[in-house]
Amino acid sequence: MVHTIKLRDDYIKLGQALKAAGLVENGVDAKYAIQDGLVLVNGNTELQRGKKLYSGDIVSFEGETIMISN
């Protein structure tokens, strides 16, 4: 399934995006998923929970996709 997150500001942080899309229940779950290398940003494993995502970025996690848009 593809989730689309519309930006309210210039960017959203990776952990916040996972929560906003409903793919994790809380920040702790996001932290561990990211630390364990389970989250891809634009096809690359991302290990920083605070990674800034901008319009056009694509996040993949457990077969789900998050598209960031304006």
Residue frames as a rotation matrix with the C-alpha (Angstrom) as fourth column:
MET 1
0.577 0.817 0.000 0.00
0.817 -0.577 0.000 0.00
0.000 0.000 -1.000 0.00
VAL 2
-0.461 -0.696 0.551 1.14
0.681 -0.676 -0.283 3.54
0.569 0.244 0.785 -0.72
HIS 3
0.408 0.483 -0.775 0.69
0.852 -0.507 0.132 6.24
-0.329 -0.714 -0.618 1.90
THR 4
-0.044 -0.400 0.916 1.06
0.621 -0.729 -0.288 9.89
0.782 0.556 0.281 0.91
ILE 5
0.161 0.018 -0.987 2.16
0.895 -0.424 0.139 12.48
-0.416 -0.905 -0.084 3.44
LYS 6
0.486 0.048 0.873 1.65
0.536 -0.805 -0.254 16.12
0.690 0.592 -0.417 2.55
LEU 7
-0.479 -0.787 -0.388 4.24
0.832 -0.266 -0.488 18.42
0.281 -0.557 0.782 4.07
ARG 8
0.749 0.627 -0.216 3.10
0.662 -0.692 0.288 21.26
0.031 -0.358 -0.933 6.30
ASP 9
0.579 -0.677 -0.455 6.65
-0.277 -0.688 0.671 22.61
-0.767 -0.262 -0.586 6.54
ASP 10
0.238 -0.581 -0.778 9.72
-0.971 -0.141 -0.191 22.21
0.001 0.802 -0.598 4.33
TYR 11
-0.487 -0.465 -0.740 10.40
-0.435 0.863 -0.256 18.69
0.758 0.197 -0.622 5.62
ILE 12
0.730 0.555 0.398 9.28
-0.645 0.368 0.670 15.91
0.225 -0.746 0.627 7.97
LYS 13
-0.327 -0.873 0.362 11.61
-0.936 0.352 0.004 13.71
-0.131 -0.338 -0.932 9.97
LEU 14
-0.574 0.004 -0.819 11.72
-0.436 0.845 0.310 9.99
0.693 0.535 -0.484 9.19
GLY 15
-0.937 0.216 -0.276 10.41
0.350 0.592 -0.726 8.83
0.007 -0.776 -0.630 12.57
GLN 16
-0.530 0.768 -0.359 7.51
-0.333 -0.578 -0.745 11.28
-0.780 -0.275 0.562 12.33
ALA 17
-0.348 0.371 -0.861 6.68
-0.927 0.000 0.375 10.09
0.139 0.929 0.344 8.82
LEU 18
-0.804 0.026 -0.594 6.49
0.006 0.999 0.036 6.45
0.594 0.025 -0.804 9.94
LYS 19
-0.791 0.541 -0.286 4.11
0.375 0.059 -0.925 7.46
-0.484 -0.839 -0.250 12.75
ALA 20
-0.454 0.627 -0.634 2.01
-0.624 -0.731 -0.276 9.74
-0.636 0.270 0.723 10.51
ALA 21
-0.419 0.254 -0.872 1.51
-0.780 0.391 0.489 6.93
0.465 0.885 0.034 8.00
GLY 22
0.509 0.669 0.542 0.45
-0.858 0.441 0.262 4.57
-0.064 -0.598 0.799 10.78
LEU 23
0.432 -0.411 -0.803 3.28
-0.283 0.783 -0.554 2.12
0.856 0.466 0.223 10.12
VAL 24
-0.617 -0.527 -0.585 4.53
0.457 0.365 -0.811 2.30
0.641 -0.768 0.016 13.71
GLU 25
0.371 0.847 -0.380 2.61
0.802 -0.086 0.592 3.04
0.469 -0.524 -0.711 16.89
ASN 26
0.953 -0.074 -0.293 5.08
0.140 -0.751 0.645 5.37
-0.267 -0.656 -0.706 18.54
GLY 27
0.662 -0.740 -0.118 8.52
-0.714 -0.574 -0.401 6.93
0.229 0.350 -0.908 18.39
VAL 28
0.010 -0.656 0.754 10.15
-0.709 0.527 0.468 4.01
-0.705 -0.540 -0.461 20.18
ASP 29
0.477 0.230 0.848 8.91
0.328 0.849 -0.415 1.56
-0.815 0.476 0.329 17.53
ALA 30
0.990 -0.140 0.018 10.15
-0.045 -0.439 -0.897 3.93
0.133 0.888 -0.441 14.81
LYS 31
0.400 -0.893 0.207 13.54
-0.902 -0.345 0.258 4.20
-0.159 -0.290 -0.944 16.52
TYR 32
-0.040 -0.427 0.904 14.06
-0.328 0.860 0.391 0.43
-0.944 -0.281 -0.175 16.65
ALA 33
0.734 0.347 0.584 12.81
0.414 0.452 -0.790 -0.18
-0.538 0.822 0.188 13.10
ILE 34
0.902 -0.430 -0.046 15.25
-0.344 -0.648 -0.679 2.44
0.262 0.628 -0.732 11.80
GLN 35
0.200 -0.871 0.449 18.17
-0.917 -0.005 0.399 1.28
-0.345 -0.491 -0.800 13.99
ASP 36
0.119 -0.087 0.989 17.62
-0.058 0.994 0.094 -2.31
-0.991 -0.069 0.113 12.84
GLY 37
-0.778 -0.526 -0.344 18.04
-0.312 -0.152 0.938 -1.23
-0.545 0.837 -0.046 9.20
LEU 38
-0.433 0.701 0.567 14.46
0.692 0.661 -0.289 -2.07
-0.578 0.268 -0.771 8.21
VAL 39
0.590 0.682 -0.432 13.66
0.321 -0.689 -0.650 1.34
-0.741 0.245 -0.625 6.68
LEU 40
-0.347 -0.651 0.675 14.70
0.908 -0.054 0.415 2.46
-0.234 0.757 0.610 3.20
VAL 41
0.406 0.379 -0.832 14.72
0.073 -0.921 -0.383 6.07
-0.911 0.095 -0.401 2.01
ASN 42
0.572 -0.097 -0.814 14.93
-0.782 -0.363 -0.506 6.43
-0.247 0.927 -0.283 -1.77
GLY 43
0.809 -0.135 -0.572 16.12
-0.218 0.835 -0.505 2.81
0.546 0.533 0.646 -1.99
ASN 44
-0.254 -0.962 -0.098 18.92
-0.104 0.128 -0.986 3.12
0.962 -0.241 -0.133 0.58
THR 45
0.229 0.268 -0.936 18.94
0.841 0.430 0.329 1.85
0.491 -0.862 -0.127 4.17
GLU 46
0.008 -0.143 0.990 18.56
-0.227 -0.964 -0.137 4.80
0.974 -0.224 -0.040 6.52
LEU 47
-0.140 -0.176 -0.974 19.76
0.788 0.576 -0.218 4.60
0.599 -0.798 0.058 10.12
GLN 48
-0.979 -0.203 -0.035 18.97
0.188 -0.811 -0.554 8.16
0.084 -0.549 0.831 11.27
ARG 49
-0.219 0.954 -0.204 15.55
0.948 0.159 -0.276 8.66
-0.231 -0.254 -0.939 12.86
GLY 50
0.177 0.250 -0.952 15.95
0.271 -0.942 -0.197 12.42
-0.946 -0.223 -0.234 12.42
LYS 51
-0.749 -0.431 0.503 16.65
0.566 -0.020 0.824 12.17
-0.345 0.902 0.259 8.68
LYS 52
-0.308 0.630 -0.713 14.84
-0.329 -0.774 -0.541 15.05
-0.893 0.068 0.446 7.00
LEU 53
-0.438 0.283 0.853 12.47
0.785 0.582 0.210 14.00
-0.437 0.762 -0.477 4.23
TYR 54
-0.616 0.173 -0.768 11.50
-0.351 -0.934 0.071 16.41
-0.705 0.314 0.636 1.49
SER 55
0.492 0.841 -0.223 8.91
-0.533 0.089 -0.841 16.38
-0.688 0.533 0.492 -1.28
GLY 56
0.468 -0.261 -0.844 9.69
-0.786 0.314 -0.533 13.56
0.404 0.913 -0.058 -3.71
ASP 57
-0.648 -0.705 0.288 11.33
-0.756 0.551 -0.354 11.28
0.091 -0.447 -0.890 -1.13
ILE 58
0.385 0.719 -0.579 10.06
-0.573 0.678 0.461 7.70
0.724 0.154 0.672 -0.92
VAL 59
-0.425 -0.432 0.795 10.21
-0.899 0.304 -0.315 5.60
-0.106 -0.849 -0.518 2.25
SER 60
0.153 0.435 -0.888 9.80
-0.448 0.831 0.330 1.80
0.881 0.347 0.322 2.27
PHE 61
-0.678 -0.299 0.671 9.09
-0.735 0.257 -0.627 -0.28
0.015 -0.919 -0.394 5.38
GLU 62
-0.664 0.362 0.654 7.64
-0.060 0.847 -0.529 -3.80
-0.745 -0.390 -0.541 5.69
GLY 63
-0.609 0.375 0.699 6.22
0.779 0.448 0.439 -3.80
-0.148 0.812 -0.565 2.17
GLU 64
0.570 0.785 -0.244 4.58
0.738 -0.619 -0.267 -0.39
-0.361 -0.028 -0.932 2.65
THR 65
-0.413 -0.669 0.617 5.56
0.858 -0.514 0.018 2.78
0.305 0.537 0.787 0.83
ILE 66
0.383 0.442 -0.811 5.34
0.628 -0.768 -0.122 6.38
-0.677 -0.463 -0.572 1.99
MET 67
-0.102 -0.352 0.930 5.51
0.888 -0.454 -0.075 9.16
0.449 0.818 0.359 -0.60
ILE 68
-0.214 -0.049 -0.976 6.35
0.651 -0.752 -0.105 12.66
-0.728 -0.658 0.192 0.62
SER 69
-0.199 0.200 0.959 4.64
0.882 -0.390 0.264 15.49
0.427 0.899 -0.099 -1.28
ASN 70
-0.986 -0.105 0.131 3.91
0.059 -0.948 -0.314 19.21
0.157 -0.301 0.941 -0.98
